[in-house]
Amino acid sequence: MGMMTTLLVALSTLALLAYPLIRRFGRNVFVLLALALGAAFVIFAVQGPAIGSGEILLESVDWVPQLDLALTFRLDTVSWMFALLVTGAGALILLYCRNYFEDGEDGLSRFGSVFIGFAASMLGLVIADNVYLMFVFWEATTVFSFLLIGHAGKQRTSRSAALQALMVTTFGGLAMLVGLVILATAAGTPNLSEIIAGPPTGTLATVAVYLLLAGALSKSAIFPFHFWLPGAMAAPTPVSAYLHAAAMVKAGIYLIARLGPGFGDVPGYRETLVVLGAITMLSGGIRALKQFDIKLIVAHGTVSQLGLLVMVLGVADPRTQVAGLALLFAHAIAKAPLFLAVGIIDHCAGTRDLRKLSGLGRQLPMLAAVTALASASMAGLPPLIGFVAKESAFTELIAVGAERPIAVLAFAAVLLGSVLTVAYMVRFLWGAFATKPGTQRCTMLHRDAPSILIAPAVFVVLVIAGGVAAPLLDPWIQRAAGPTADPAEHLALWHGLTPALWASLGVLALGALLAWALIRRSSAPVFSLPERFSASHAYWLLTHWIDVLAVRLTALTQRGSLPFYLAVILAVMVSALGGTLILSESLPDQLVLTSSPAQLSIAVVMIAAAVFALRARTRFQAVVLVGVTGYGMAAIFALHGAPDLALTQALVETVTLIAFILVIRRLPQHIGVRATRSRRLIRALIGTGVGVVLGLLALISLGARVADPISLNMPELAYEGGHGANVVNVMLVDIRGWDTLGELSVILAAATGVASLVFLSTRVDTMPKLTRRAARSQVNEILRRVEDPNDPAQRRTWLLAGRNLDPSRRSILLEVVVRLTFHALILLSFYLLLTGHNTPGGGFAGGLVAGLALVARYLTGGRHELGATVPIDAGRILGAGLAIAATTAVLPLFFGQSALASAWIDLDLGPLGVVPIVTSTFFDIGVYLVVFGLVLDVLRSLGAEIDEQEEKDLGGDQADAEPTPAPTVDLGPGGAR
């Protein structure tokens, strides 16, 4: 693996290890995590000379070539600068977390793990060149940000803010995915660098670009998606400092910076970004001025600055590209320490309300100095990087405005927005640190360790160094913007008495006057539209009506009536398929009803069973008659030369029949409710329609085949590719093994769902288990004749827990039969498992046979016998089976093979013959365990648990009447009595 791939794998592994490490060693682990991201920063920094010389680092590993998905990473100047920002800012903020959090806080371990996961995703996003891989990282940042914003899960504000951010950014991400697919298809390449170098044209390409902008604008909180970012301030301060100042919201800005050089001339591209950016900058600045929570001042200020970035980069000129990139990094390194300072103030004073804060400047002078410098950079004061970047924006917008009128609008909006920026930053400083007349001086509730200032101080040092050493940064920014016929003005503190300088001075003066005027007001600082006209209110109104619609639709459709559900499903199927079949003309030329007289007789039996099932008066009778149709289908499979299907169908039908019986035993014996005449007519019409439509579908499917079926090649493919003569089994465990693995997951979920519906308190198996010593003593007692066979407590039993059975419910004949056949059935299941690769059988059939042996044991001995026979929890068996199957599927990747690739050896046993050993057999063992675990879980839930609940109900009734001691059985040491 290359350097970038290795770094991502290392950070992903660290994200998994962070949880147990923090859980064990506490918040000190944040220092280790900071060092890890710091090491990544150093590794990228070392690449600086190569990147500076124009070299581009590329890495590519094929992943899913059929989908053009490859692990393609590209490190050029832009991605290199963003990688430094992601890793460097992340390292400093993790160092800050060491003092911000306390040991034992709820979710601290999860926070550290998710934070590193987010950093790895953001890093992957900025260095990924394959657009599909970039989208994977894009959505990963969405998921991780949801978890970080909702860190305080017990607070409703955190949950709602996290959900809002997730929904808005996911909506934009899905639109972006469609755009990426269109662009990649039109350009003939999935690599973003190649798409930008040779951008496709046409209507589809234009639509795709706007879809990408929808994703970028929603991610960076640009109007009309701007409302989610201030709400996300419910997250802890380190999250705000990283995600919403230096990382997540910069993802959309990053994409816009990438798209500008290639798609700036798309109709409406510049106008859209400048107008939406201007609205965002001005509305964010105005809202920042009306806040009393200092964190919300900074949050709305972030929204405003994101609008500024979109405007400058949206002009899509190489000169404004230089200014936009300079503004981006100036904003990141100045805004992060402001959030960190807010966190310290909140810790120390216990409030963020500027009306209650007073005197903190004298009590926390170092923090005040650091915050003042960061705020000055945001306002654009020299000699800080904010001044250099903002003056560069003024200069380039003026220069480009002579050629592009849209730049003039951007310049005017930037001037007005910058005045608001100066005003709300002055108000922020005054509100946080000034000593206010008439306001009680803040009491220090908590004093953080001085080391908490390290991270904010480092950011501020970068703010100062970025301004003073601007000429050293200029070559990197110029190269990142790309070649241009008219080069941008070089970054520097002094360019003389230029229009941009006068604009900067005017902005500072007007902003200071506005701030002074607002500070003097004690009421709401500025007028704004009522909240009901805001985008946030529109979002909540929309989600409210969606909830109302969902509730009403649910009330209409989810009536709790199974016949209604089936009627709707089948009616839709008949109408949908029936309309298609009417227009079809692919009927077979020749129709053969039967190929043997046996088929006709079987069909008559199945039809008769179905008809009598409709007339059944008891539930048991109906279940058995329906089962007859299933066994008839197994017989038809057998007649057509499909023994595997026949065996599986018969076993599944048997298990299903038993499950039905276990369910209906708690229901009334007779079917008491009879449908009205009209309902019977509707059901008859639907049933007839289903039968006719499916019959026609089968006929048309046969007539529509114009080529030889692929199944003709299956025997050869199964033997040569899977080394097995049983095509069905090789299909399940090799050719379509991923499908089988997915089905195993569904089986596990179904078993869990059934158990969760039945168990009242806990899903854990609490039935008494036999120890080995107790089991041996029971077996020895079974093998010897007891002295008094008439004593119920001492009578001979053939089962391990047979003494727990009520004597009136015992069947000695059944006990003997089950005792003698149980082990034979288990051996048969092993035989089907191990020989299924070449003969009828396999893990599925073997698991069902073993499950049926367990069913026989349970039906004979009850729930205690079930616990004595299998003393292992069903959940562990299911999990072990899925783990074995998944491991077998993934293991070939470590040997350079594709997933689920099979290997085999033929073991020569001499006179005993040759035994083939195939790796897919291990996959089949996983299938065996999952199926067996499913049957065990069904017996535990629908059988043993219901038995126990019934016994408790009967026991309570008997206790009220006359207490009768129940017979006991000694299960040995550690067992139950």
PyMOL commands that set and color helices and strands:
alter all, ss='L'
color gray80, all
select helices_A, chain A and resi 3-46+48-52+65-67+77-100+108-127+131-149+156-187+192-197+203-219+228-234+237-243+248-263+269-289+294-314+318-349+360-363+365-379+385-401+405-433+450-468+470-481+499-519+531-533+535-557+562-582+597-614+619-639+643-664+677-704+710-722+727-735+737-758+772-783+802-804+807-809+812-835+843-869+874-895+910-912+920-961
alter helices_A, ss='H'
color red, helices_A
select strands_A, chain A and resi 57-64+69-75+904-908+914-918
alter strands_A, ss='S'
color yellow, strands_A
deselect
rebuild
show_as cartoon
